[in-house]
Amino acid sequence: MARMPLAERRVQLTEAAIRAMTRDGVANTTTRSIAAEAGVSLSVFHYCFDSKQALLEAVMATITEHSASVVRQALRPRSGLRETVRAGFQAYWDHVSAHPGEHMLTYELTQYALRRPGFEHLARRQYEMYCDTYAELIGRLRDSMEFELRVPVPVLARYLAAMTDGLTLNVLVLGPDAAWKDMLDTITDHVAGLVRHDG
């Protein structure tokens, strides 16, 4: 087996864990099955992750980054703020539609962490990651388009995390249909309305 830097090996194992957990469920995925998915020995897995908690946090962070990265790319300034915000929501929507299993896994990870003694903090960390990601995206957008908000960034970040959490679950349960375009437009109008237009 070719030697690989620790950071790269952790990425390899985290992505393998996401594939295995998406396919088999969190409770049915073992360290052995993750190692097999990644094509490495069990000792390599334990060298990279000293606990299941560390692995689950890496999985949560990686899934969050998967969707955040496509939103970042979509948030390049357009003709106006509303169009830019709408493009960001559309990118997120498209990611959920293209990767439903991965997004379903996020809810399973939350429930697993909340129900397992000693893992509860991971569910809190997961939602803190969502808020941190939205705060970063808001900051990028505000820097590029120079606007002021009617609410503090932490409040808007938490609101957006809660709103997209519900949106994602609705998509997973009900599936995409024609009504979602109007829903994304409504969400966009509401968020754009939180920008201050002085003078």
Beta strands, then each sheet from edge to edge (+ up, - down):
strand 1: 148-149
strand 2: 195-196
sheet 1: 1+ 2-
end
